[in-house]
Amino acid sequence: MYRKISAILIPSLIAIGIIVYMLYRVWGDLLTALQHIVPVYLGAAIIICLSAWWLRGWRYHRILLGLNYQIGVIFSTACVFVSQTVNLIVPARLGDFVRIFILKHDYKTTYSEGISSIVVERIFDIIAIALLGAASLFFIPNLPGWINVYIFIMIAILAVSFAFFILLIFVGKLTTTNKYVKFILTMLEEIRRASLSFRAILILGASSIVIWMLDTLVCYSVATMFEQQIPFAVIILAIVLGNLVKAVPITPGGIGTYELVVSATFAITGVAPAVAFLIAVIDDLIKNLVTLAGGIVSIYYLGDWVIPTIKSALSSKLDGGKNPDS
């Protein structure tokens, strides 16, 4: 009981603490910044965000197609919406496990196939943001020293991803009788089937780049709403760094840590702290509210069995989890 409470409460308090601290620092300038909003760009940001979600669903549909499952784009989008909505509430991306249970319930996928599909999605996500982040650096002069750490991280991500794909080439030649090693090898083989072909790499790679460009355009629209002309390369870098921080499960949905890093990156171009903070907060708020709305609609679309499934999945993981059966 206490473990479940602390697993959710402590990360949530960290997120609240970061936001409160940032609000305290810039509170005097917030009202001034809010007086210069151009509302039309808010609508543009929401439409772009919805487009990115549809593309995420389509990409997941393609990943599952590589695993020989004919699943519609609406269903695959609903799966992604529900899992990401849960990730806004609980830490450590436990919502991803909900997606595995949904697929098993409706399409009888194995646990390894559910995990493999998410791994493929994550691989192409991190490669896409690393490539975009690396490309943006060529257009930003006089980078501060603290960004060097993230440059190293992006290079490491690309190197590890390349090594991982090389490993997949040889997976089919490996055999073993140990059930745990066999489960891992089964997952790697499924990942290979879903991603290691020229067609899959082209489709999943291109769609992932577009997804993160749309994510950047949401933030660009928010910056324009505040009449801020932040270079597009800087916004790309801010989104990349913010999402790299999100990948570390410190707070639910990366709330707090994302805003901190994004607003700090905007400071490179001399954006006032209050405005930079507002842009980061509203950018994340739009994305989270669209996620939440999409998650609620998706739960109704999938059926009333989803809520007990979410509770069961989270209860299992917060209690330490169980060994999955294929």
Legacy VTK file of the C-alpha trace (Angstrom):
# vtk DataFile Version 3.0
C-alpha trace
ASCII
DATASET POLYDATA
POINTS 326 float
0.000 0.000 0.000
2.701 2.486 1.039
4.801 1.480 -1.947
1.958 2.309 -4.359
1.341 5.685 -2.710
5.019 6.689 -2.652
5.558 5.553 -6.268
3.011 8.131 -7.423
3.152 10.781 -4.676
6.921 11.433 -4.558
7.390 12.030 -8.333
4.242 14.190 -8.363
5.597 16.332 -5.503
8.872 16.764 -7.388
6.957 17.963 -10.470
4.871 20.389 -8.382
7.981 21.660 -6.607
9.762 22.459 -9.874
6.742 24.290 -11.310
6.157 26.286 -8.095
9.829 27.295 -7.939
9.797 28.477 -11.555
6.528 30.373 -11.015
7.985 32.073 -7.951
11.001 33.304 -9.923
9.019 34.908 -12.768
5.611 35.639 -11.219
5.953 39.410 -11.504
6.407 39.241 -15.300
3.783 36.615 -16.131
0.769 38.943 -16.310
2.637 41.292 -18.631
3.511 38.438 -20.962
-0.085 37.166 -20.959
-1.325 40.539 -22.219
0.425 40.057 -25.575
-1.160 36.772 -26.668
-2.280 36.251 -30.298
-5.034 33.609 -29.748
-5.233 32.298 -33.345
-1.937 30.490 -32.875
-3.397 28.541 -29.970
-5.897 26.928 -32.337
-3.098 26.157 -34.793
-1.078 24.490 -32.051
-4.004 22.247 -31.073
-4.662 21.197 -34.694
-0.970 20.395 -35.239
-0.884 18.409 -31.993
-3.906 16.334 -33.075
-2.222 15.668 -36.436
0.872 14.385 -34.646
-1.280 12.003 -32.590
-2.968 10.613 -35.687
0.456 10.031 -37.233
1.626 8.284 -34.064
-1.353 5.954 -34.348
-0.640 5.296 -38.031
2.988 4.530 -37.261
1.988 2.084 -34.529
-0.421 0.476 -37.014
2.559 -0.051 -39.353
4.673 -1.548 -36.552
1.920 -4.041 -35.688
1.523 -4.827 -39.384
5.180 -5.867 -39.355
4.245 -8.351 -36.627
1.435 -9.697 -38.868
-1.459 -8.042 -37.036
-4.051 -6.259 -39.184
-5.084 -3.550 -36.713
-6.889 -0.400 -37.815
-5.409 3.066 -37.430
-8.220 4.196 -35.113
-7.631 1.274 -32.744
-3.847 1.699 -32.781
-4.225 5.446 -32.144
-6.568 4.694 -29.232
-3.979 2.283 -27.772
-1.284 4.954 -27.886
-3.630 7.603 -26.448
-4.639 5.436 -23.475
-1.093 4.378 -22.598
0.236 7.940 -22.829
-2.679 9.249 -20.746
-1.761 6.804 -17.976
1.874 7.954 -18.298
0.690 11.472 -17.378
-0.603 10.151 -14.059
1.982 7.594 -12.970
5.787 7.649 -13.211
8.279 5.317 -14.920
6.142 5.066 -18.085
4.023 2.328 -16.526
1.232 3.272 -18.920
3.082 1.413 -21.656
2.129 -1.857 -19.982
-1.539 -0.940 -20.396
-1.086 -0.995 -24.159
0.280 -4.539 -23.938
-2.832 -5.706 -22.084
-5.172 -3.934 -24.532
-3.546 -5.654 -27.506
-3.700 -9.022 -25.773
-7.381 -8.532 -24.907
-8.562 -7.592 -28.415
-6.058 -9.280 -30.722
-4.583 -12.103 -28.620
-1.037 -10.832 -29.019
1.618 -12.322 -26.774
3.290 -10.258 -24.063
6.560 -10.369 -25.997
4.844 -9.001 -29.134
3.274 -6.174 -27.142
6.615 -5.245 -25.579
8.431 -5.581 -28.910
5.998 -3.218 -30.652
6.614 -0.548 -28.011
10.392 -1.057 -28.173
10.323 -0.490 -31.943
8.293 2.701 -31.427
10.743 3.949 -28.789
13.803 3.123 -30.923
12.577 5.201 -33.843
11.517 8.000 -31.490
14.929 8.340 -29.881
16.758 8.055 -33.207
14.512 10.751 -34.702
14.972 13.212 -31.846
18.718 12.538 -31.735
19.036 13.233 -35.475
16.928 16.388 -35.254
18.871 17.587 -32.232
22.208 16.948 -33.925
21.064 18.733 -37.102
19.835 21.776 -35.157
23.284 22.316 -33.637
24.700 23.370 -37.010
22.344 26.379 -37.054
22.899 27.620 -33.497
26.083 29.622 -32.807
27.676 30.124 -29.395
26.124 27.171 -27.600
26.510 27.231 -23.791
28.715 24.623 -22.184
25.910 22.691 -20.470
24.562 21.583 -23.841
27.764 19.610 -24.476
26.428 16.940 -22.138
23.348 16.535 -24.312
25.461 16.482 -27.475
27.346 13.525 -26.010
24.043 11.857 -25.135
22.713 12.273 -28.688
25.907 10.817 -30.174
25.705 7.911 -27.719
22.040 7.286 -28.641
22.859 7.088 -32.334
25.844 4.794 -31.697
23.842 2.439 -29.461
20.954 2.382 -31.946
23.303 1.461 -34.784
24.877 -1.298 -32.669
21.414 -2.579 -31.743
20.374 -2.905 -35.386
23.622 -4.751 -36.126
22.783 -7.133 -33.263
19.343 -7.787 -34.760
20.938 -9.087 -37.955
22.464 -12.001 -36.039
19.530 -12.758 -33.721
18.067 -15.470 -35.944
21.270 -17.510 -35.650
21.170 -17.686 -31.831
19.579 -20.626 -29.994
19.121 -21.489 -26.318
16.937 -23.553 -24.017
16.825 -21.124 -21.069
13.257 -19.750 -20.918
14.285 -16.230 -19.908
16.944 -15.916 -22.592
14.516 -17.470 -25.057
11.920 -14.805 -24.189
14.475 -12.057 -24.880
15.539 -13.662 -28.161
11.890 -13.988 -29.167
11.433 -10.252 -28.542
14.538 -9.396 -30.554
13.298 -11.529 -33.441
9.936 -9.735 -33.315
11.687 -6.356 -33.265
13.688 -7.446 -36.285
10.552 -8.503 -38.175
8.832 -5.205 -37.427
11.725 -2.861 -38.169
14.705 -4.439 -39.956
13.750 -4.082 -43.601
14.379 -1.233 -46.004
10.644 -0.522 -46.295
10.114 -0.531 -42.509
13.151 1.655 -41.833
12.034 4.135 -44.500
8.391 4.304 -43.367
8.996 4.266 -39.612
12.016 6.562 -39.846
10.300 9.166 -42.037
7.078 9.146 -39.995
9.062 9.517 -36.762
10.905 12.560 -38.126
7.590 14.129 -39.184
6.016 13.365 -35.775
8.760 15.240 -33.949
8.729 18.086 -36.455
5.001 18.468 -35.751
5.775 18.383 -32.027
8.232 21.213 -32.636
5.655 23.154 -34.679
3.282 23.061 -31.701
5.903 24.845 -29.612
6.699 27.210 -32.500
3.004 28.178 -32.681
2.959 28.842 -28.936
6.084 31.010 -29.221
4.460 32.947 -32.078
1.344 33.352 -29.929
3.528 35.351 -27.525
5.029 37.299 -30.466
8.425 35.702 -29.924
10.650 35.120 -32.976
12.700 32.219 -31.643
14.838 30.537 -34.342
13.283 27.253 -35.439
16.562 25.401 -34.815
16.510 26.555 -31.178
12.931 25.303 -30.771
13.927 21.940 -32.251
16.825 21.732 -29.805
14.556 22.704 -26.893
12.016 19.990 -27.781
14.785 17.415 -28.187
16.416 18.245 -24.857
13.043 18.428 -23.093
12.089 14.977 -24.349
15.468 13.499 -23.465
14.779 14.641 -19.899
11.248 13.197 -20.139
12.781 9.821 -20.940
14.213 9.794 -17.406
11.192 8.848 -15.219
11.640 11.521 -12.549
8.084 12.900 -12.680
4.806 11.714 -14.279
4.878 12.705 -17.952
8.094 14.664 -17.380
6.019 17.544 -15.993
8.283 20.149 -14.414
11.570 18.804 -15.754
10.404 19.361 -19.351
9.468 22.993 -18.697
12.733 23.625 -16.878
14.914 22.391 -19.749
12.834 23.919 -22.566
12.746 27.378 -20.969
16.490 27.197 -20.218
17.181 26.394 -23.873
15.142 29.405 -25.034
17.409 31.586 -22.906
20.097 30.952 -25.551
18.373 33.530 -27.771
17.768 35.982 -24.954
14.073 35.264 -24.403
12.905 36.768 -21.097
12.618 34.108 -18.343
8.894 34.751 -17.773
8.060 34.417 -21.476
10.304 31.378 -21.910
8.589 29.719 -18.960
5.113 30.527 -20.307
5.934 29.113 -23.733
7.290 25.904 -22.187
4.319 25.515 -19.830
1.628 26.182 -22.436
3.376 23.980 -25.001
3.401 21.086 -22.533
-0.113 21.906 -21.319
-1.551 21.751 -24.851
0.143 18.420 -25.514
-0.941 16.959 -22.178
-4.557 18.167 -22.450
-4.868 16.795 -25.991
-3.392 13.528 -24.706
-5.830 13.446 -21.793
-8.855 14.238 -23.985
-7.767 11.642 -26.525
-7.245 9.097 -23.771
-10.735 9.626 -22.351
-12.355 9.331 -25.798
-10.237 6.247 -26.530
-11.341 4.518 -23.326
-14.975 4.943 -24.384
-14.107 3.734 -27.875
-12.297 0.617 -26.669
-14.946 -0.329 -24.090
-15.599 -0.331 -20.343
-13.224 -3.278 -19.807
-10.254 -0.892 -20.255
-10.528 0.714 -16.795
-10.191 -2.598 -14.870
-7.345 -3.525 -17.234
-5.517 -0.288 -16.392
-5.986 -0.902 -12.677
-4.779 -4.503 -13.008
-1.716 -3.557 -15.050
-0.669 -0.748 -12.711
-1.343 -2.795 -9.586
0.865 -5.579 -10.902
3.731 -3.249 -11.781
3.583 -1.182 -8.597
3.664 -4.405 -6.593
6.816 -5.500 -8.346
5.319 -7.186 -11.405
5.174 -10.762 -12.527
7.089 -12.705 -15.095
5.222 -12.426 -18.417
4.059 -15.472 -20.266
4.170 -15.502 -24.025
LINES 1 327
326 0 1 2 3 4 5 6 7 8 9 10 11 12 13 14 15 16 17 18 19 20 21 22 23 24 25 26 27 28 29 30 31 32 33 34 35 36 37 38 39 40 41 42 43 44 45 46 47 48 49 50 51 52 53 54 55 56 57 58 59 60 61 62 63 64 65 66 67 68 69 70 71 72 73 74 75 76 77 78 79 80 81 82 83 84 85 86 87 88 89 90 91 92 93 94 95 96 97 98 99 100 101 102 103 104 105 106 107 108 109 110 111 112 113 114 115 116 117 118 119 120 121 122 123 124 125 126 127 128 129 130 131 132 133 134 135 136 137 138 139 140 141 142 143 144 145 146 147 148 149 150 151 152 153 154 155 156 157 158 159 160 161 162 163 164 165 166 167 168 169 170 171 172 173 174 175 176 177 178 179 180 181 182 183 184 185 186 187 188 189 190 191 192 193 194 195 196 197 198 199 200 201 202 203 204 205 206 207 208 209 210 211 212 213 214 215 216 217 218 219 220 221 222 223 224 225 226 227 228 229 230 231 232 233 234 235 236 237 238 239 240 241 242 243 244 245 246 247 248 249 250 251 252 253 254 255 256 257 258 259 260 261 262 263 264 265 266 267 268 269 270 271 272 273 274 275 276 277 278 279 280 281 282 283 284 285 286 287 288 289 290 291 292 293 294 295 296 297 298 299 300 301 302 303 304 305 306 307 308 309 310 311 312 313 314 315 316 317 318 319 320 321 322 323 324 325
